[in-house]
Amino acid sequence: MATRQVDRFERARKAVRKSELEKLVRDLVRIPSHPEVPTQEKEVAQFLNEFLTDEGIDIRLRPVEKNRPNVVASLKGWGRGKSLMLNGHLDTVPVFDMDIPPFTPKVEKGRLYGRGALDMKGGLGAMALTLVALDRARAKLQGDLYLTAVVGEERSSDGTEDIVLRGPKADMAIVGEPTGLEIQPSHRGLEWLDVHFYGKAAHGGQAEKGINAISMASKFIRKVEEELLPRLSERRSRHTLPPTLNLGVIQGGQQPSSVADHCVVKMDRRWIPEESLQKVFQEIHQLFDELKREDPRFKAELRRDPSSMRTMTHVPNVVSRGHPLVKSLELSVKTVTGRPAKVTSFWGWTDAALLTHFAKTPTVVFGPGGAGAHARTEYVNTDDLVSCMQVYARTALDLCGSE
Ligand SMILES: [Zn+2]
């Protein structure tokens, strides 16, 4: 980095106080934005829009569907540098059973508690204030810096699909999901699968006249556990954690005295870049074939669960460790934290995959640490919020360039 850029970074890191960042994240957490809220993400989107408008940032709400706007903000570049997008989601999962007040955020011993504090209003707040910090520091970025705060990530990534289709289009992007300040340029793909088993109904007292779909499901589950899972656990990826399959839901039958004529098993399959979706389907069909040979009455059908995605397959995310974005993040983490950066692989699936694969925008996941995403006690580390904001700001100065 040139001396002038270093000066600008020093100005930017001082331009926003920790208390401002904590306040913004608390304000974001205070506004529920999960699917059970009638207005869904609308209120939190409007709040962020007003907040950044007051700061003089160029920002607009852009509806993805009725009442569900993405927030798109930008710092326009002064020249022809590379553009960078900071992407985070506005929605959270519902409260479920929490041990803390979900929407009355409080800060205690360096932790900010509340639903969505970690996943991911913390990261989102740090991203929003990155634009503010660079603006206050008169950073004069050469390339554009965007913030896209999106709807529906926790369900079918509606918001980021809209960004992929309608822009803005950036050269590189960072998704601010919680990584504990580790740089995560890769993760597995995610597919939700339904297996339907078909039998024949009969009275339970004359069960031999029927075909039991629950028994079929149980034979399938045994095959999965004895044959498929051991194979998956041996598979290794150059980029990501090993593949997994989770049996998540089983539903079948009507009542105890009836032979069940239908049963469905819902599965979550995390697939690695070395696999393909085709292969994921084939492996399950192979189990069907084996079961059919063992019992000709076996009848099953594999379907993709339509609720988990909109139109874009949830492919794995792979960005090379040598990519300039990863390198720049490494230097930024070192500068900000004084410790060498860790480059690892994210355990979950994120919108980064859609940006990398469908928008051709190499995207890396980097965000704060904490605990309890989707769980009973959720918090984000407040020191990490500050580190994140500074890392984002330094990376933007480095990659977008600054005259
Ligand atoms: Zn998330």
Boltz pocket constraint, residues with backbone or C-beta under 6 A from the ligand:
constraints:
  - pocket:
      binder: B
      contacts: [[A, 89], [A, 119], [A, 120], [A, 153], [A, 177]]
      max_distance: 6.0
